[in-house]
Amino acid sequence: MSSTVTLDRPARQAAPDPLADAAAPALCPLPLDPLAASTPGPEAALAQASGSAPALADLLFGDISMPSTPPAEGTEAPAAAPFKIDSFDKASWAAARILEAQARMAERASLAQDYKARIDAWLAASNKADEDTSAYLSLLIKPYIKDELSRSHARSRTLSLVTTQASLRKSPDRVAILDEAAAMAYLETNHPTAIVIKKTISLSTLRSLIFTEGEAVPGVEASLGSDNLYLKPRS
């Protein structure tokens, strides 16, 4: 006979933040697996709906079934294929199945975007207090570090503190073009060397050379366009 002993460890109390004016808003914990929620979500509803109601293709073409091992894309079907589309009904059935699969994939993509947005919002809200604390204390400590380094007259720009090494590093000089047309007109007149002309290849001319004139261009791979299948439900 075995028994299980559970040891309750006292929770570790966090030190109060003196910079916090008010308590941070309580956030709902994000589940480890957002799709495994207790309340059925859109994905579960989609699965239930697709499982309970028969598809239109199954009602119209009940004698047609999906092949067990369809050939991979880009490969030839085996000589004795168990399934091939050789009739109007089979083509209609296959097209309907493709649309159903695409609709399910679109539903999952929308669901994934919804969860991504929720995760981003949770991350931003969770980091807000720490970002404010970091920015505020950095603003206060930076002048002190500068003063201490200037008094030491040392070449090093690092100050050894009890808890860390505080360093000052110069960021790169920054230039942002706010009005490209105005800057371009001024530089063309006064400093033309500041204008750089970028060389690029005209794809339309390249296509004409290869496909119309039959000229082989080194460093270029070309292939003729193929027919792609597009399906949309009938209104």
Residue pairs with C-beta under 8 A, 6 or more apart in sequence:
17 129
17 133
19 132
19 133
19 136
19 137
20 129
24 128
24 129
25 125
27 122
27 125
27 126
30 118
30 119
30 122
31 37
34 115
34 118
34 119
35 41
35 43
35 115
40 48
41 111
42 107
42 110
42 111
42 114
43 107
43 108
43 111
46 104
46 107
50 100
50 104
55 96
55 97
55 100
56 96
57 64
57 92
57 93
57 96
57 97
57 100
60 89
60 92
60 93
60 96
61 89
61 90
61 92
61 93
64 89
64 90
64 93
65 83
66 83
66 97
67 81
67 82
67 83
68 82
69 82
70 83
71 77
71 78
71 81
77 84
84 90
85 91
85 94
95 231
98 231
99 231
99 232
99 233
102 231
141 166
142 168
145 159
145 166
145 168
146 168
148 159
149 156
149 157
149 159
149 168
152 159
157 167
157 168
157 169
158 165
158 166
158 167
158 168
159 165
159 166
159 167
160 166
177 183
184 195
187 194
187 195
188 195
206 217
206 220
207 222
209 215
209 217
210 216
210 217
210 220
210 222
211 222
211 224
